[in-house]
Amino acid sequence: MNPQPDKGARPPNLTRRSLVALGLGAGVTAFTAWGGGHGPGESSAVAANDGIELTDVSLALDWTPNTNHTGIFVAQQLGYFAQGGINLQIVPYGSTAPETLISTYKTDFGISYQDGLTEAAASGGDIVSVFAITQKTDVVIGVRADSKITDPAQLDGKTYAGYGGPMEVPMLQYVIRAAGGTGDFKDVILNTDAYQALYAGQADFAMPEPTWEVLQAALVGKPLRTFDVTAYGFPPIYSVIIASSNHYLRRNGDLAKRFLAAIEEGYAYAAAHPTEAANLLIQANEAVLGTQVKLVMESAQLEASQYYKDSAGQIGFQSAARWQALTDFMFKNGILTDTSGKPIKTEPKPSALFTNAYLPASVTA
């Protein structure tokens, strides 16, 4: 999705861990600072304490640090990047979308999401997914737990609180119709957390993240009833991915492999040791997450048990079939547009949108 909107306009499939809940602004930089100063293929080298030269690699976050980023901070805290000869520079979330930073070669890697990357690539951006952080769709349809709505078909005529993303309405219409409804509902722009909007009577349903907002809603006594969109036939989504540019990968293939090897090791640790990993995440981002320990712990446990590994137990791996299915849906619904905003006439091929070529051999074998 580009350009990156502010919180009140963020589409649901983008990692949107609430700043309201964290009590912070988008400019928070209470974590590894961005040094900048080099472009792809021009990475500078710095000397580590043991005398080994480390090469700078930059990674742009899509939001303030949260459990989607756990494996990254684990790898940093436990020295996995340094072991691979890498000095990781984390680019804090800002007003420019990671997809734009990647495509304009301002960062080497960035956190994105499947539909947002597909949109960026369709409009001419040089961007490709190299690692799937989450293997399970991290967005659901949510209603108040005390609501009489027990099936998506009952959402006909109701009010949806969204973020204005181009895939939101077509996605909801698909699910509602699959459940037996007509798919006709009202649409308003959400300017607060999903559960707050629902409990304030501003809307009847929203699309919160089960690994964050749904947990948060329960913790504050405003629980949600949720519907899994994939249970109604909607294509699964890689909701959180790591992307780079072909420009960078062609010039830094070995470095990219070492970077993703450290990332994979970090998420493997997070999957096996969620409590310890959550503590490392909090330690690295105390000012951001120090007041959200229970939420972080619950989220870390959920992501470790259901989101980091695919059905084969692989971490980071991406399926061509999954990329094809979502791309088909987006193309057929006119969501993919060119630089002038007109629907593209040729559907992108999955091979142009993702690659497993830079993953560790144990993952791709």
N, C-alpha and C positions, 0 to 999 in steps of 0.2 A: 504494500500500500504506500503510495508516495504522492505528495510529500507527507512526512509524518505529522499528523494532527495533534492538537493538545488532548488532554485526557478526556474531555467531554465529547470528543469526536472520534475516539479510537474504535476501530471495528473489532468485533468480538474475538476473531481468531488471532489477533495480535496479542502477544503476552501483555496483559494490562493489569499487573499487580498494583492495586490501588494506592495512590499517593495520599488519598484521604485517610485511608486506614493507617498509613505510616506516619501521617502528620507532617509530610515533607513536601517540598517543591521539586520541580523537575530538575533543578540545577544542583541537586545533592551530589557532592563529590567526595563523600567520606569513605573512599576506597581508593584503590590504586589509581594514581593520577595519569592522565594522558600526556605523554611527552611530545608526541607529534614529530614533525620535521623530516619524515622520510616517506617515500611512496613505494609502491610495489616494485620489487627488484632493486630497491635502493636501501635495504635495511642496514642500519648501522650496527656495529658490534660493540659490546661492553664487556669488561672483564669481571668475571665472577670472583667471589672471595677465595676460591680454591685455584684461581689462575686460569680457569677455563673461559674461553671467550664465548659470550652469549650473543645471539642475534636477536634484535628487536622484532617482535611480531605484535601487531595491533589487532584488537578485537573490540568492536563497537557493541555496547549493550543496547537492548531495545526498550529497557525500562530500568528503574532502580533495581539493585541487586535483590534477587528472590530465589526461591527454590528451583526454578527452572535453570538457574545458573550454578547450582550447587557443585556439579562436577568440575566446573571451571575453577571455582575458588578452592576446591579440594586439591586440584592439580597444582595450583599455585602455592597453597599453604604447605603441601607435603613435598614440594620440590620436583614434581614430575616434569614441569617445563624446563627447569634448569638442567635436569638430567638429560634432556633432549637438546641441550644447547640453545635454549630459547629464553629470552627476557620478555615476558608477556607485558604488554601495555594495554590496559583496559580503558577504552574510550567511554566515558560516562554518557548516559542517556542525555540527549539534548533536543533541540528543535528540528534537527535534520535527521530524517529516517536512515537507519542503517543501510537499507537498500540503496539509497542515494549515495551514501558515503562509500559503499563498496563499488558501485558502478562508476563513480567519478574518481576512484583510486585514492580516496582519502584515508581508507582503512584497509587492512589486509583481509580481515574476516569480520563478520557481524552476525548478530542474532536476528533471525527473520522467522517467517512462517510460510507454509506451503502456498496458500492462495496469494499472499502478498508478494512472494518472490515470483510467482507465475505472472501476476499483473505487471511487475517491474520488468521482467524479461520480455513480455509481449509488447511493451511500449518502448523497447529498444535498449534497455539496460543490460550492461555486461555483468551478469550475476548468475551464479549457479550454486545449488545446495550441495554441501559436501558431508554433512553429518546430521542425522536426525536425533535430536535430544530426547524428544518424546515420541513414542511409538503409538500412542493412543490419542484419539481426538480429545483435546482439552477444552471443550466447550459443550454445554448442555443447554436445553431449554429449562428454565426455572420459573416456578410459581410459588406463592406462599404455601407453606406446609399446611396451613389451615384452610386453603382454598378448596372450593368444590371441583376444581379442574383436576381430573384424574387421567386425562387422555389428551394428546395434542389436537384431536379433532374438535375439542371443546374450545379451542382458541379462536375459532371463527367469530368475528365481530368484536373480539377483545382488543386491548391496546398493548402494543409491544414497545418497550423502552430499549432503544438500540443506540448505536454509535455512528450511523450513517454510512457504514461500509457497503460497497456494491454487492457483496454476496449475501448479506443478511436476509433481505426479503426473499430472494429466490430460494435460499436454503430453507427458510421457515415454511414457505409455501409448499416446497417439496415434501417436508416432513408432515405437515398438517394434512395435505392431500393423501399421502400414503396411509395416514391414520383414519381416513374416511371423511375429512372435512373438505371445505371448498378452498381454503387458503386465503380467505378475505379477512383482513384485520387492519386496524389502525396502527400507524407508525409514528412514534415521537422520539426525539433525540434525548438520550440519557445524559444528565449532567451531574450524576451522583452514582454511588455504588448501586448495583442491581438490587440487592435486598432492601436497601433504603428506599429506593423508588417504589418497590412493590408494597412495602409495609406503610409507605406514606400515601398509598392510593393513587400514585401518579401513573401507574400502569398495571396491567394484569400479568404480564410475563416478560422475561428478559433472557439473555444468553450469558450466564456467568461461567466462570472457570470452576470446575469441580475440585481442582487441586488448590484453590485459594479462596475465591469468594464464597463458594458453598460452605466450606469449612468455617470461614470467618463469620458467615451469617449464623451458623449454629452456635458459635462461641459467644455471640452477642445476644442470643436469645431470639433471633429472627430467622428460624430455619426455613429451608426451601425444599419443595418437592421437585425432582428433576426428571427429565426425559432424555435418554441417550439418543442423539440424532442418528447414529449408525444403526440403532435397533429398528429404524424405519426405512432402511435401505440407502441412507445418504452415504456417499463415499467417505471412508476414513480420511482424516487429515493429519499430516505431520504439523502439529500446532506450533512446535518450537524446533527450529533447525539452525545450523550454522552455515553461513553462505560465504562465498568468496567470488572473485572475478576470474574469468578465463585468462585475462591479462596477467594476473598475479600467479595463478597456478602454472601457466606455461613457463614462467621464469623462476619459480621457486617450488618445484615439485617435491624435492626431497625435504625441504623445510616444511612444506604443508603436511607431508606424511608424519614428520616428527611432532608437529603441532597437534595433529589429530590423534596420534598415539598417546600423547599426554592427556588429551581430552577424554579419550576412551578409558584410560586408566582411572581418571578422576571420577567418571560416571560409574565405572565398575565398582569403585570403592563406595560411592554414594548408594548404589543398589545393595551392596552387601552390608554396609554399616551406616544406615540412615541417621541414627542418633549422633554418632561421631561426626558424620559429614555435615549435619545440620549445625553442630557446634562450631565446626571450622568455618562454615558460611557466616554464622553470626559473629564469630571472632574477627573475621576479615571486614565485617560491615556493622560494627557495633552501633554506630550512630543511626543507621538505617533500620536495623532489625532487632536491636537490643530490647525494645519494648514489645516485641511480637513473638517471644520465644515459644509459647504454646502453639500459636498458629504455624510458625515455621516448623516445629517438630512434627505436628500432624501432617502438614503438607509434605515434608520430607519422607515420612513413612509411606504415605499414599503414592507418591511418585516412584519411590523405590520398589514398591510391591506391584505396581500396575503400569507404569509409564516408560521406564528407561529401556526395558528389554522387549524385543519383538517375540513372536510365538516360537521362534527357534532359539531364543535366549541371547540373541545378538544385540549389541549396543552400537548405535550410530548408523546401522545399515538402512538403506532405503530401497523400496520396491518400485520397479517400473510400472507394474500394474496399478499401484496406488496413485502414482503420479498421473498415469493415463486417465484413470477414472475421474479424478477431480478436475483435471484439465478439460476433459470432455464436457463436464457439467458447466464449467465456467465459460467455455467457448460457445456452447449451445444456448446459453442464457445471455449472451452479449456482454459478459462481464469483462472480457479481455479487450482492451482498447489500445489504439496506437497513440503516438505523441499528440495528435490533434483531438483525442478523445473519442474517435470513431471506432466501432467494433472492428477488430481485425478480421481478415477474410481467410487466413490460413491458420489452422490450429497448430500451436507449438508441439514439437515432439518431446516426449519425456527425456530423451537423451540430451536435449539442449538445456534442461532444467535442473538436472541433478547428476551426480557421479559418486560411485563408491570406490573410485580408483585410488583415492588417497587414504583410505581406511587401513588399519593394521591388517595383516594377512589373516590373523585369527578370526577377524570379523567377516572378511570377504570370501574366505575359503568355503 
